[in-house]
Amino acid sequence: EVLTLLVLMYPLLRGLALHLHSAVTGSYIPGTHSIAFVNCLNEQIAKDIARAIMDKKLAAYVNILPKSSALYFWKGELEESTEILLLVKTRTSKIGELSNYVRSIHPFEMPEIISLPIDQGNPLYLKWIEENVPRD
């Protein structure tokens, strides 16, 4: 029974150990922050969504990448279009709220909102993200 309990508790204990190590050493815990990708129809929509994200303090930084070509399947057909891509830097804990909010304001029926955890990076930059995105 003790072994089962230890196996079930391992993720929690590991997480606590990582947070304690981070607090003591000042090191970054991989995955604490994420980059979310959001596709937009045009530059105006991209700017409006980026500003709305920032106004809600759901990110510390949003890049608006220039127009790019896209190929994708939609309703069984191969489509080709151009779009603007947002790169949203935020806390991983905010991804759910960010996704819900963007879906509520985005004109697309099914906008692309995906995220990847940040494994490592400039510690000062990562701390800056943390300071500019309030905790839950």
C-alpha positions as CSV (number, residue, x, y, z in Angstrom):
1,E,0.0,0.0,0.0
2,V,2.9,2.4,0.8
3,L,4.4,1.7,-2.6
4,T,1.0,2.5,-4.3
5,L,0.7,5.7,-2.3
6,L,4.3,6.7,-3.3
7,V,3.6,6.1,-6.9
8,L,0.4,8.1,-6.8
9,M,2.1,10.9,-4.9
10,Y,5.2,11.1,-7.1
11,P,4.0,13.8,-9.5
12,L,2.9,16.0,-6.6
13,L,6.1,15.4,-4.6
14,R,8.2,16.0,-7.7
15,G,6.4,19.3,-8.4
16,L,6.9,20.4,-4.8
17,A,10.6,19.5,-4.9
18,L,11.0,21.5,-8.2
19,H,9.3,24.5,-6.8
20,L,11.4,24.4,-3.6
21,H,14.6,24.0,-5.7
22,S,13.5,26.9,-7.9
23,A,12.8,29.1,-4.9
24,V,16.2,28.3,-3.3
25,T,18.4,28.5,-6.4
26,G,16.4,31.0,-8.4
27,S,16.4,28.5,-11.4
28,Y,13.5,28.2,-13.9
29,I,11.0,25.4,-13.7
30,P,10.5,24.2,-17.3
31,G,7.0,24.7,-18.5
32,T,6.0,27.5,-16.1
33,H,5.5,29.8,-19.0
34,S,4.1,29.1,-22.5
35,I,3.9,30.5,-26.0
36,A,0.4,30.4,-27.5
37,F,-0.1,30.7,-31.2
38,V,-3.3,32.4,-32.5
39,N,-4.1,32.8,-36.2
40,C,-5.9,35.9,-37.5
41,L,-7.5,36.8,-40.8
42,N,-5.8,40.2,-41.2
43,E,-3.6,42.7,-39.4
44,Q,-6.4,44.7,-37.9
45,I,-8.0,41.7,-36.3
46,A,-4.6,40.6,-35.1
47,K,-4.0,44.0,-33.5
48,D,-7.4,44.1,-31.9
49,I,-7.1,40.6,-30.4
50,A,-3.5,41.3,-29.2
51,R,-4.6,44.5,-27.5
52,A,-7.6,42.8,-25.9
53,I,-5.3,40.0,-24.6
54,M,-3.0,42.7,-23.1
55,D,-5.8,44.7,-21.7
56,K,-7.0,41.6,-19.8
57,K,-3.4,41.0,-18.6
58,L,-3.5,37.5,-20.1
59,A,0.0,37.9,-21.5
60,A,3.2,39.9,-21.0
61,Y,4.1,40.1,-24.7
62,V,2.4,39.5,-28.0
63,N,4.3,39.4,-31.3
64,I,2.2,40.1,-34.5
65,L,4.0,38.2,-37.3
66,P,3.6,39.4,-40.9
67,K,1.2,37.9,-43.4
68,S,2.0,34.2,-44.3
69,S,0.5,31.7,-46.6
70,A,-1.5,28.8,-45.1
71,L,-2.8,25.5,-46.4
72,Y,-5.4,23.6,-44.5
73,F,-8.3,21.3,-44.7
74,W,-11.7,22.8,-43.9
75,K,-14.9,20.9,-44.2
76,G,-13.2,18.3,-46.4
77,E,-11.7,20.7,-48.9
78,L,-8.1,21.9,-49.2
79,E,-8.1,25.6,-48.6
80,E,-5.4,28.2,-49.2
81,S,-5.3,31.6,-47.5
82,T,-3.1,34.2,-45.9
83,E,-3.2,35.0,-42.2
84,I,-1.4,36.9,-39.5
85,L,0.0,34.9,-36.5
86,L,0.2,36.1,-32.9
87,L,2.8,34.7,-30.6
88,V,1.5,35.2,-27.1
89,K,4.0,34.9,-24.1
90,T,2.2,34.1,-20.8
91,R,2.1,31.9,-17.7
92,T,1.1,28.3,-18.5
93,S,-1.6,28.6,-15.8
94,K,-3.3,31.3,-18.0
95,I,-3.6,29.2,-21.2
96,G,-7.1,28.0,-20.4
97,E,-8.4,31.5,-19.7
98,L,-6.5,32.9,-22.7
99,S,-8.0,30.3,-25.0
100,N,-11.6,30.8,-23.7
101,Y,-11.2,34.6,-24.0
102,V,-9.8,34.5,-27.5
103,R,-12.5,32.1,-28.7
104,S,-15.1,34.6,-27.3
105,I,-13.8,37.5,-29.3
106,H,-12.3,35.9,-32.4
107,P,-14.3,36.1,-35.7
108,F,-13.3,32.6,-36.9
109,E,-15.7,29.8,-36.3
110,M,-12.8,27.7,-35.0
111,P,-9.7,29.8,-34.4
112,E,-6.3,28.1,-34.0
113,I,-5.2,28.6,-30.4
114,I,-2.4,26.2,-29.4
115,S,0.4,26.5,-27.0
116,L,3.8,25.1,-26.3
117,P,5.6,25.2,-22.9
118,I,8.8,27.2,-22.6
119,D,11.5,24.8,-21.6
120,Q,14.3,27.3,-20.9
121,G,15.3,30.8,-21.8
122,N,16.8,34.0,-20.5
123,P,16.0,33.9,-16.7
124,L,15.5,37.7,-16.6
125,Y,13.0,37.6,-19.5
126,L,11.1,34.7,-17.9
127,K,10.9,36.5,-14.6
128,W,9.7,39.6,-16.4
129,I,6.8,37.5,-18.0
130,E,5.9,36.3,-14.5
131,E,5.9,39.9,-13.1
132,N,3.6,41.1,-15.9
133,V,1.0,38.4,-15.9
134,P,-0.9,38.2,-12.5
135,R,-1.2,34.9,-10.8
136,D,-4.6,33.1,-10.9
